[in-house]
Amino acid sequence: MNEEEVDIDSWEEEDVEVTAVSVKDSKENQLRVIRTNKDYDLDYLVKSVGDNIMLGPHYQRRSRWSVSQKSLLIESFLLNIPIPPIFLYEGDFHEYEVVDGRQRLEAIRDFFNDDFRLRGLVYFPELNKLKYSEIGQDNQRLLKRRSMSATILLAESRGFDELDLRMLLFDRLNTGGIKLNAQELRNAIFYGTFNDLLEELSSNPIFRKIWGIPIPIEGSELFERHTKSLHNNSLYKAMIDCELVLRVFGLIEVYNGFVEGSMKQILDHTMKRYRSSDSSILDPMKLRFLKAIIFIDETFGDDAIKNLTLDPPKKARNIYDSLMVAHGLIADSDFKSESVIKDNLMKTLGDEDKYDRIITKGNSIDNMKFRVDQAKLIFSSNL
């Protein structure tokens, strides 16, 4: 499957294996990591999460652990099986950011807070279907006394700025069962007002409908079922929905000549540039995105952002972001009718050379600009 002709049920994100900051073999680029190891009782860890051990929303990948995985971790503690250490990065004195181990910490906290019932235990089957408050005082005391090791990192360097240093540590020391993907890493490193905007726009109902992401509606009889489906959705779970929003703003940066490089470098640049922007910058960006996604939905309906030359048609990232960016470059009076726009898209994708530059080789800098220009013509011309 071509990487830009995407079946959302078998999504393969580009740049999933993140390449960390390169370290030159020179005196100007030296990194020295000071480590200390400590053992923490689970009771202490639960009380520390959110206090001096920060999982905060900006640092968290969306949970990928099922209840069964969480339950087996709890059973491992009951069995006193050694658990791999977590890694904490010490920013301010006695304030730590989780580099690796967030899923384990969250599972422990959630169980102690009665947020799930144990499932699939092998050696303690009598505890299946029970919450923490129901497992009995002896088991509760046992869990409270169990411990997990933490490796605390304090980095000293020359030749790295703070963000590059933390990105290096996140990438190289993320040793958990599922490696952080590119967007999860950006979410951790470049947290701020822009990241909040990506989260907000990725939860927009029209955006979710176009990308086939479940939409839980509070008060609905199906709210719990849709919430579960959302958390299991491949785009949502791996934060690809946030990356899809980011692609639009990244492509705007390319089209305006502000950045060049690979798609990963473009998205990193965009996150870093707008990381702490205020509302005077972010509000127009938000409005532009929302106007574009509404127009695309109203114009194309169920065929929005699909490559209709394929059988069956599949959602294509390069069609999506090109149309989203081009929409903001067209005056309202210049848009053609719905039927003309649809016909123009089919004609454009039916041209072998244009198809190659938009879909197959669409992520070179020249072709990124080319596909936005083609999208402008699709919206505003009679092809």
C-alpha positions in Angstrom: 0.0 0.0 0.0 1.3 3.4 -0.9 1.9 5.3 2.3 -0.3 8.2 1.2 -3.3 6.0 0.2 -4.4 5.2 3.7 -6.8 2.6 4.9 -7.5 3.9 8.4 -8.0 0.3 9.6 -4.3 -0.5 8.9 -2.7 2.9 9.5 1.1 3.1 9.3 2.4 6.4 10.5 5.4 7.8 8.8 8.5 8.3 11.0 7.1 5.9 13.7 10.6 5.1 14.8 11.8 8.5 15.9 15.4 9.4 15.1 16.9 11.3 18.1 19.1 14.4 17.9 22.5 13.4 16.3 25.5 13.7 18.6 28.7 14.8 17.0 31.9 13.4 18.2 33.3 16.7 19.3 33.9 18.7 22.4 31.2 21.1 21.5 28.5 18.4 21.8 28.9 16.4 25.0 26.2 14.9 27.1 26.7 13.6 30.6 23.8 12.0 32.3 23.9 11.7 36.1 21.7 8.8 37.4 20.6 7.7 40.7 18.4 4.7 41.6 15.7 4.6 44.2 13.1 2.1 45.3 9.6 3.5 45.9 6.7 1.8 47.6 3.7 1.7 45.4 1.7 3.6 48.0 4.2 6.5 47.8 4.2 6.4 44.0 0.4 6.6 43.8 0.4 9.6 46.1 3.3 11.3 44.2 1.8 11.0 40.7 0.4 14.5 39.9 2.3 16.0 42.7 6.1 15.8 42.3 6.0 13.0 39.7 4.3 14.6 36.7 2.3 12.7 34.1 0.4 15.9 33.2 -1.8 15.9 30.1 1.0 17.4 28.0 3.3 14.5 28.8 1.0 11.6 28.3 0.7 9.4 25.3 -2.9 8.2 25.2 -3.2 5.0 27.1 -2.5 1.9 25.1 -2.8 -0.6 27.9 -5.9 -2.8 28.2 -7.5 -3.7 31.5 -6.0 -7.2 31.1 -2.5 -5.7 30.8 -3.0 -3.5 33.8 -4.3 -6.5 35.7 -1.3 -8.6 34.9 1.0 -5.8 36.2 -0.9 -5.8 39.5 -0.6 -9.6 39.7 3.1 -9.4 39.1 3.4 -7.1 42.1 1.3 -9.6 44.2 3.7 -12.3 43.1 6.7 -10.1 43.9 8.1 -10.5 40.3 10.7 -7.8 39.5 9.3 -5.0 37.4 11.5 -3.0 35.0 12.5 0.4 36.5 10.8 3.6 35.5 12.8 6.5 34.3 12.3 10.0 35.7 13.8 13.2 34.5 14.5 15.7 37.3 13.7 19.2 36.1 13.4 21.3 39.2 14.6 19.9 42.6 12.4 16.9 43.6 10.1 17.5 40.6 10.2 14.7 38.1 8.9 14.2 34.5 8.2 10.6 33.4 10.5 9.6 30.5 9.5 5.9 30.6 7.0 4.1 32.7 3.9 6.2 32.4 1.7 3.2 31.5 2.9 1.3 34.6 2.4 4.3 36.9 -1.0 5.0 35.5 -2.1 1.3 35.9 -1.0 1.3 39.5 -2.7 4.7 40.2 -5.9 3.6 38.5 -6.1 0.3 40.4 -5.5 2.0 43.8 -8.2 4.5 42.8 -10.8 1.8 42.0 -10.9 2.7 38.4 -11.0 -0.8 37.0 -11.6 -4.4 38.0 -9.0 -7.1 37.7 -9.3 -9.3 34.7 -7.4 -12.4 33.4 -5.4 -13.1 36.6 -3.7 -16.6 36.4 -2.3 -17.1 39.9 -4.9 -15.1 41.8 -8.1 -16.1 40.0 -10.1 -15.4 43.1 -9.3 -11.7 42.7 -10.8 -11.5 39.1 -13.6 -9.0 38.8 -12.6 -7.2 42.0 -11.5 -3.6 42.5 -8.8 -2.5 44.9 -11.3 -1.8 47.6 -12.6 -5.3 47.3 -9.5 -7.5 47.4 -9.2 -7.5 51.2 -6.9 -5.7 53.6 -4.1 -8.3 53.5 -3.7 -7.9 49.7 -4.1 -4.1 50.0 -1.3 -4.0 52.6 0.8 -6.3 50.4 0.5 -4.1 47.4 1.2 -0.9 49.3 4.5 -2.4 50.5 5.6 -3.6 47.1 8.1 -1.4 45.5 9.3 -0.4 42.0 12.7 1.0 41.1 13.2 4.4 39.5 16.2 5.6 37.6 16.4 9.4 38.1 18.2 11.3 35.4 19.8 14.6 35.6 21.5 15.7 32.4 24.4 18.1 32.0 25.4 19.0 28.5 27.2 21.3 26.1 25.9 21.9 22.6 22.3 21.0 23.3 19.4 23.3 24.0 16.9 22.2 26.6 14.3 20.8 24.1 16.9 18.9 22.1 18.3 17.4 25.3 14.9 16.3 26.5 14.0 14.9 23.1 17.2 12.9 23.1 16.5 11.4 26.6 12.9 10.6 25.7 13.9 8.8 22.5 16.9 6.9 23.8 15.6 6.0 27.2 12.0 5.1 26.3 12.3 1.4 26.9 8.8 0.5 27.7 6.8 -2.2 25.8 5.6 0.3 23.2 8.0 2.9 21.9 6.8 6.5 21.7 5.9 7.4 18.1 6.7 10.7 16.5 3.6 12.6 17.6 3.7 11.2 21.1 7.2 12.5 21.4 6.2 15.9 20.1 3.3 15.9 22.6 5.8 15.3 25.4 8.5 17.7 24.3 6.6 20.7 22.8 3.7 20.9 25.2 2.0 24.3 25.5 -0.8 26.3 24.1 -0.4 25.1 20.5 -0.4 21.5 21.7 -3.7 22.3 23.4 -5.1 23.6 20.1 -4.2 20.4 18.4 -6.0 18.4 21.0 -9.1 20.7 20.7 -9.2 20.5 16.9 -8.7 16.8 16.8 -11.8 16.3 19.0 -14.0 18.4 16.6 -16.9 16.2 15.6 -16.6 17.0 11.9 -12.9 16.1 11.8 -13.6 12.9 13.7 -16.4 12.0 11.3 -14.2 12.5 8.3 -11.5 10.3 9.7 -13.8 7.7 11.1 -13.0 8.4 14.8 -15.8 7.6 17.3 -17.6 10.6 18.7 -18.9 10.0 22.3 -21.9 12.2 23.1 -22.4 12.9 26.8 -25.9 11.8 27.9 -26.3 9.4 25.0 -27.3 5.8 25.8 -24.2 4.7 23.7 -21.8 7.1 25.5 -19.8 4.4 27.3 -19.7 2.1 24.2 -18.5 5.0 22.0 -15.9 6.1 24.6 -14.5 2.6 24.6 -14.4 2.5 20.8 -12.7 5.9 20.9 -9.9 4.7 23.2 -9.4 1.6 21.0 -9.3 3.6 17.8 -5.9 3.4 16.1 -5.7 7.0 15.1 -6.8 8.3 18.5 -4.8 5.9 20.6 -1.5 6.7 19.0 -2.3 10.5 18.7 -2.3 10.3 14.9 -5.4 12.5 15.0 -3.3 15.3 16.5 -0.7 14.7 13.9 -3.3 15.0 11.2 -4.2 18.4 12.5 -0.6 19.4 12.8 0.0 18.4 9.1 -2.3 21.2 8.0 -0.3 23.8 9.9 3.0 22.2 8.8 2.0 22.4 5.2 1.1 26.0 5.6 4.7 26.6 6.9 6.1 24.9 3.8 3.9 26.8 1.4 4.9 30.1 2.9 8.6 29.2 2.7 9.2 29.0 6.4 10.6 25.5 6.5 12.0 22.7 4.4 13.0 19.1 5.1 11.3 15.8 5.7 7.7 15.6 7.0 9.0 14.8 10.4 11.3 17.9 10.4 8.4 20.1 9.2 6.1 18.9 11.9 8.8 19.3 14.6 9.5 22.8 13.4 5.8 23.7 13.5 5.3 22.4 17.0 8.4 24.3 18.2 7.5 27.5 16.5 4.0 27.8 17.8 4.5 26.0 21.1 3.7 28.9 23.4 1.7 31.2 21.0 -1.0 33.3 22.5 -4.6 33.7 21.3 -3.8 36.4 18.8 -1.9 33.8 16.7 -3.8 30.7 17.6 -7.4 31.9 17.2 -7.0 32.7 13.5 -5.3 29.3 13.0 -8.2 27.6 14.7 -10.8 29.5 12.6 -9.0 28.7 9.4 -8.9 25.0 10.2 -12.6 24.9 11.2 -13.8 26.7 8.1 -11.8 24.4 5.9 -13.0 21.1 7.6 -16.6 22.3 7.5 -16.4 23.2 3.8 -14.8 19.9 2.8 -17.4 17.9 4.7 -20.3 19.9 3.1 -18.8 19.6 -0.4 -17.6 16.0 -0.5 -19.8 14.3 2.2 -18.9 10.6 2.6 -16.2 10.9 0.0 -14.3 13.7 1.8 -10.5 13.3 1.6 -10.8 10.0 -0.3 -8.8 8.9 -3.3 -11.7 7.8 -5.4 -9.4 6.4 -8.2 -8.8 3.4 -5.9 -11.1 0.4 -5.5 -12.2 0.6 -2.8 -11.6 4.3 -2.2 -9.2 5.1 0.7 -8.6 8.2 2.8 -5.4 10.0 1.7 -3.4 12.3 3.9 -2.0 14.3 0.9 -5.5 15.0 -0.4 -6.7 16.0 3.1 -4.0 18.4 4.0 -3.7 19.9 0.5 -7.4 20.7 0.4 -7.3 22.1 4.0 -4.5 24.5 3.2 -5.8 25.6 -0.2 -9.2 26.4 1.3 -7.7 29.3 3.3 -6.0 30.7 0.1 -9.3 31.1 -1.9 -11.6 34.1 -1.6 -15.2 33.1 -0.8 -16.5 34.4 -4.1 -14.0 32.3 -6.1 -15.2 28.8 -5.0 -16.9 26.8 -7.7 -20.0 24.7 -7.2 -19.9 21.4 -5.4 -20.3 19.4 -8.6 -17.4 21.3 -10.4 -15.1 20.8 -7.4 -15.8 17.1 -7.3 -15.3 16.8 -11.0 -12.0 18.8 -10.8 -10.6 16.5 -8.1 -11.3 13.4 -10.2 -9.8 15.0 -13.3 -6.7 16.0 -11.3 -6.2 12.5 -9.8 -6.8 11.0 -13.3 -3.8 12.8 -14.7 -0.9 10.3 -14.2 1.8 13.0 -13.7 -0.3 15.0 -11.2 -1.3 11.8 -9.4 2.4 10.9 -9.0 3.3 14.4 -7.6 0.3 14.6 -5.3 0.0 11.0 -4.0 3.1 8.8 -4.7 5.8 11.5 -4.3 3.7 14.1 -2.6 6.1 14.8 0.3 9.0 16.4 -1.4 9.1 20.2 -0.8 8.4 21.0 -4.4 5.5 18.5 -4.6 4.0 19.8 -1.3 3.7 23.2 -2.9 2.5 21.7 -6.1 -0.3 19.8 -4.5 -1.5 22.9 -2.7 -1.5 24.8 -6.0 -3.5 22.0 -7.6 -6.0 22.0 -4.7 -6.5 25.8 -5.3 -7.3 25.1 -8.9 -9.7 22.3 -7.9 -11.6 24.8 -5.7 -11.6 27.8 -8.0 -11.2 26.7 -11.7 -13.0 24.9 -14.5 -10.5 22.2 -15.4 
